[in-house]
Amino acid sequence: MTTRQQHWINGDRHTPEGGHYQITNPATEEPVGQAPEASPADVDAAVRAARTAYDDWSRTDPRKRAAILDRIAELLAERAPDLVPLIQAETGATRKVAAGMQLPPAIDRFRRYARVEPDTIPLAPQPVRASALAPGGLIGAAAVRRPVGVVGCITSYNFPVVNLAGKVAPALAMGNTVVCKPAPQDPLATLELGPILQEAGLPDGVFNVITGSGAAPGEALVAHPGIDMISFTGSTAVGKRIAEAAGRTMKRTLMELGGKGAAIILDDADERAVQAALGAAASTWAFHSGQICTAPTRVLIPTARYDEIVTALTRYAASLPTGETVGPLITAAQRDRVEAYIAGARDQGARIAVGGERPDLKPGYYVPATLITDVTPEMTVAQEELFGPVVVAIPYTDEDDATRIANNTPYGLYDYVFSSDTAHAWAFAARLRSGNIGINTLQRHPETPFGGFKESGIGRDGGSFSLHAYSELQSIVWPS
């Protein structure tokens, strides 16, 4: 694999008009490689290639499309020894996260969408009276899922290949073509996908990748008249700007945005449920350094058990070694941002129980596992998404109070309920304004619809719901 990449456009490497920019390893602060800098002309070339390829690909037999997706999964598995080290280097993920979570779920996603599903929904005939429009009679109908067209896929930096696979696989399965714009911090592995997909049999122009160090390439993609849909994963702030721009031409959008997950320990939680909650909170520290939108970054604790559970959280956080279990953040700027949030919490009266200080560990953009206590729900650190290894502990008086606190942020992506009574937890989940609820677990079900309430996004993907997201419904009516 080369470390000086080119765009992938119309089945070939494409020399960027804007030159290259450097990608840095967050753990070592050493160069990993150089990514291409897209110009408006590069973006236009990619969109035109996708537009040209669309007619043939959208009419390709779904079984043939599925066979290509299955072959993509096979090739990704074969290339894992080369891809995983590259992904680890550019994301800064620990070896465990890189090997277990940065590529295997991407392979699973291509395999999942190699499964052909019906695209026609038959509707029962209906007797219809005659009108000025047409004679009466028995009218038959069907709703048919059709591809949206050319999809612009804009992804986040935390899981570059996994996020891209979650968009590209169902989009291709439905017959769409795609132009991908990965996050600027770590696009090198995604640029390696072009030749792999081509080797699997994907026609030229169906899959294209352009990159850039700033916002301009993404903005050009969203504004391009040849794009029919934007699928975006990233921050709510950027998502709002994309939605505004896409709305000017009525582009379809799928938005997976920020989160401020609450792990709510109900008063009836037994030792097993409490241990599950502690493990959930610890995932914010240990799993990719909290750089995940579904992280349970707020732990809501009954007042009577606050000291007990905070003591356990403190012990847990203090046991996690920075640089091994807790990896680096993606950039120095993101590390500084997280440190500023911690300092702001201290200024607002919260207590830093563990962590909070930059570790004596160089090189690398590290923030240690940090637990903040004496937090009130209105504090900035309890309201905004930090995207770092920081957990806040908030006491509550009763379930009405817990509900109010959990729902009192702009977000509603993923919350967690811990209880010894799953029926109780199920009933409590209905009170939460969140697109996803885990009961006594952080585990996810791959077929569930994934997405958020409020400012956490628009639309749903996952399982068959991804095929719905990347299709339009067409009604067909005829006289029986």
N, C-alpha and C positions, 0 to 999 in steps of 0.2 A: 504493500500500500504506500502511496506517496503521501507526504505530509504537506505538499503544496498543491492544493486542490483547485479544480475548475468547476464552474457550474455544470449541471447535467441538464441539457436541453435537447429535445428531439432525438434521444437515443445516442448522444455523443457528448464528449467533453467540450465545453464552450469557454473560450478564453474571456475573462471578464474585462469590460471596458474600464472599470474603476480600479484595476490593480488588485492587491491583496492586503489583508490585515492579519495580525498575529493572534493566535489562540494560545492561551497560557494555562498551564496545569495549576489548579488552585492549591494543590498540596505541596508542590515544589517551587512554584513561581517560575518555572522554566518553560520555554516555548515548546508547544506540542506540534505546531504546524501553522500553515497559512491558509486562510479561507478567502474565497473570491468576493470582491466588492461589486455588487450589482449596480448597474446604471439603469435608468428608465428604459433604455433600448434592450438591455438584457431581460428585464421583466416582460417587456412586450414580446420578445422572441419566444420566451417560455409560454406565455399565454397563447400566442398564435399557434405554436406547436400543439398544445393541448386542444385547441379549438379544431385544428385540422384533423387530429386523431380521433375526435369524439364520435363522428358519424359511424365509422367502422367498429370502434370498440363498443359503443352502445348497442349495436346490432349483433355483436358476437354472442353465440350461444352461451347462456349462463353456465352450462356445464364446462365449457372450454375456459371461461374466465375462472371458474373454481379450480380447475386443474392447474392453471398458472399460479394461482394463490397458494395452492398446496406445494407446488414446486419451490416457490419463494421461501416458504417455511423451511423446507429441506435444505436449501442452500444457505439460509441464515444459520441454521444449526451447524452446518459443515464449516462455515467461516467464523464461528464463534471464537476459536483460538486467536484469530487476528483482530476481530472487532471488539471483543471485551477489553483488551488492554488499551485500545484507542479510546473507547468510551470512558474507561476509568480515568485515563490521563486528562481528557478534556473536561470531564465533569467534576473531578476530584472525589468521586465516590470511593468509599472503602472497598477493599477487595470483595468482601462478602456481599455488599449491595451491588457492585458492578457485575459479579458473576451470577448472582441469584435473581436480580430484579431489573437490570438494565437491558438485558437482551432476551432471556427466556419468555417473559410475557409478550414481547413483540412477536416471537415465533408462534406462540399460542394464538395470538390475534389473527395472524394470516391463516393459520389452520382453521380457526373458527369460521372465518368468512369464506373458506373453501367449501362450506356446506350450502348447497343450493336450497333456497326456500321459495315457496309459492309467491308469486307477485300479483296474482289476480284474486280478488275477493268477489265471489259471485253474490248477487243480490236477488232475492225472491221477486218473481214477476209481480207487477201491481196492475190492477184494472184502473184505467185512467179515462175520465170523461172527455168527450170531444170538446174542442175549443177552437177559437179563431186561428190558433197556430197549426193544429193538426187534427186528424180524425181520432176518435177514441179507440180504445182497445186494450189488450193485455200487453204491457210494456216490460221488456226484459232489460237488465242492466248489470254492469260489473264495474267495480273500482279496480283500477290497475296501477301498480306502482311503476313509475317511469324515472329514469335518472334525471337529476337536476341539471346536469350539464358539465361545465368546467368548474371545479372546486379549488379555491385557494385555501391551503392548509398552513396555518401559522401556529407554531408550537413553542412551548416553554423550555427553559434550560434544564429543568431538574431531571427529566427522563426523556432525552431527545429522540431516541429511536423508538421507545415504547409509545410515547405520545404520537409520533408520526404514524406508527403502525395502526394505532387505534382510529386514526382518521382515514388513512390511505386504504387499508384492507376493505372496510365496508363500502367506501366510496367506489373502489374499483369493482367490487362484487356486484354493485348495482348498475355498473356500466358508465360511471362518470370517468372523466379524465382529471388529472390533478396537477397543480403547480404548488410546490411546497416551499415555504420560507421558514426554516428552522431558526431558533433563537441565535442571536449573534455570538453568544459566549462559547457554544460548543456544537458547531455544525459539521465537524469533519466526518464523523461516522455516518451521518445522514447522506453526505455526498458520496459515500462508498456504496450506497444502496442502488444507485442507478445501474451500474453494470451487473449487479446481482439480479435485479428485476428483469433486465434485458436477457440475461442468460436463462432465466426461467421461462422466457417466451413472451414477455410483455411487449407489445408493439411499440415502436418508436413514437414518442410524443405523448404517450398515455401518462407517463410519470416524469415530472421535471422538478429540478431543485435549483433555486437561486438563493444566495445568501448575501449578507451585508452587515456591517458593524453598527449601523444606526437604524433609525426608523424609516428612512426613505424607501427602501425596497418594499417593505410591508405596506406602506401607504400607497405606493404605486400599484401594488397588487390589488388592494381593496378598491381603488378608484378605477381600475381598468374595466372598460365596457365589455370585454370578452369574458369576464368572470361572472358566473351565475350564483355562486355561493361562497361564503367565507366561513370556515371552521377554525375557531380560535381557542387556544388554551393559554391562559396567562393572567395577568393582574386585572382587577376590575377597572382600574383607571384607564388602562390601554383598551380594554374591551368596550368601554363607553365610547371612546373615540372611534373605534372600528365600527360600532353599531351606528353611530351618527353618520359616518361616511358611507357605509353600505346602504343606509336607508335612502340616500339621495337617488339611487338607481334601483331600489327595491330588491337588492340582493338578499337571498336567503342567508340566515346566519345561524350558527350553532356556537354558543358561547359557554365555555367551561372556565369560570373565573375564580376569584379568591374565596378563602374560607377562614373561619375563626371557630373551629370546632370546640364544642363543649363535651367534656366527659363528666356526666352527672351521676354521682354516687347517691342512690336513694337511701333513705333512712333505714330500710330493711335489708340493706346489703350485708350478706354474711362474709366470712373470711375469704371464701372462694371468689365472690364477686369483687371484693376489695382488691384482692391480688390481681384479678383481671384488669381492674381500673388502674392499678399501679403500673402494670405492664403496658397498658395503653398510653399512659402519660409518658412513660420512659421511651416509647417509640418516637416521640417528638425529639428527644435528645439523640437516640441511637440510630434511628433510621434516616439516613441521608441528611443528618444535622437539621431536621425540622423543615427541610426544603420540599415540602409536600402540602398541597392545599387541603388535604383531608385530615391533617394532623390534629389530635385533640389537645390544643394548646391552652385551653381553660379547664381546670378541674374544679367542679362545683361540689362542695362538701357540706353535709349537715353541720350546723354550728356545734352541736354536742360532740362531734367526732373530728372537728377541725384539727386540733392539736395532734391527735393520734395519727391521722393520715398525713398531715404535713411532715411529721417526724419521719414517717416511712418514705415519703417522697424525697426528703432531704438526704436520707441515707442512700437511696437509690441513685440520685443525681451525683452524689459525691463519689460513688463507686465507678463511674464511667470515665475511662481514660480518654483525654483529648488527644487526637492524632491517631488513635487506634479505633475505638468504638465510635467516637464523635469525630467525624471528618471535617474538612474545611467547608466554608461557604464558597460560592462560585467565584466571587471577585472581592478585591479589597474594598470596593465601594459598598458591596452588600454587607460585608463584615462591619464597616463603619456605620452603616444604617442600623443594623441590629444593636450595636453598642450604644448608639444614640437613643434608641428606644429604652434600653435598660437604664441608662442615666436619667432619662425623663421619668421613668417609673420611680426611681429613688427621689427625684426632686418633688414628685407629687405625693410622697409620703409612704410609698411601698417599701418593703424590706427585701433585700437581695439575700435569700437564705443560703444559696449555693451559687458559685460561679460569678458571672458578671464582670470579671476582670480579664483583660487580654492575657492569654497564657504565655509563659516564657518558652515558646515553641516556634522556632524559625527554621526554614521558611514555611509559608502556608498562611491562608486566610482563616484562622481559627477563632471560634467563640466557644468557650466551654459549656457543658451542660449547665443551664441556669434555671433556678427556681426562684420565683418572686412571690412573696406572701404579703399579707395585709393589703391585698388589692381590693379596691372597690370597683363595681361594674362600670363606672363612668370613666375610669382612668384610661388614658390612651392605649396603654399596653394590653388592656382588656377589650379594646374596641377594634384595633387595627391589626391587619395581618403582618406579622414580622418576617416570616419565612426564614426562621433560624431556630437553634436549639434552646428555646425559651418557653417555659411553662409557668402559668400564673395560677395560684390557688385562691379561690373565692368562696367564702362561707355563705350559706343560705339558711333561712329560718324554717321554711316549710315548702311544700311542693309548688304552691302558687309563686313563692319568691324564686324558686329554682327555675320555673318556667319563664318568669319575667326576665331573669338574668340571662338565661340561655338564648332567648329570642331578642335580647336588647343589643344587637349589633346590626350593621347593614348586611351581614352575610347570612347564608342559610344553606351551606353545602353538605356538611356531614357532622352529625352529633352522635353521641354514644350514651347509652343508659346502662347502669350497673345495678343489679337487684338480685335478691335470692328468689324472687317471684317473677317469672317471665311474663305471666299474664298482667301483673301490675306494670311491668316495664312496657309491655305492648300498649296498654291504655295510656300510659304517660307519654309515649312516643307521639300519640295523636295530637298532643298539645304543642309539639315543637315545630317551628317554621323552618324545616330543613328538608332538603331533597333526599337525604339518606340518613338512616338511623341504624347503628349497630347495637345490639343487645348483648351485653357481656362478651363482646368480641370486637376485634378490629378486622377480622376476616371479611372479605367481600365475596359476593356471589357473581360470577361472570355474566350471568344472563339478566341481571337486574338493570332497570333504567338508571343511568347515572347523570346527575345534573343538579342544579341548585335552585333554591327559592331566592327571592329578593335580588340583591346585587351579586349573587354567586353564579348567575348565568341565565341562559335562555336555551331551552330545548333539552333533549335527552339522547344519550347514546348508550352503548352496551348491549350485547346480545342482539336479538332481532330489532331492538329499538334503534340501533345504529343504521340498519337498512332503511328504517322509516325516516331517519334523519337525513339520509343522503338520497332521498327520492321525493318525487312529487306525485300526488294522487291525480289520476286522470279518470273521469267517469265516461263510460261508453254505454249508450242507450240504443235500443232497437225494438221494432214491433215484433211481438211473439206470434 
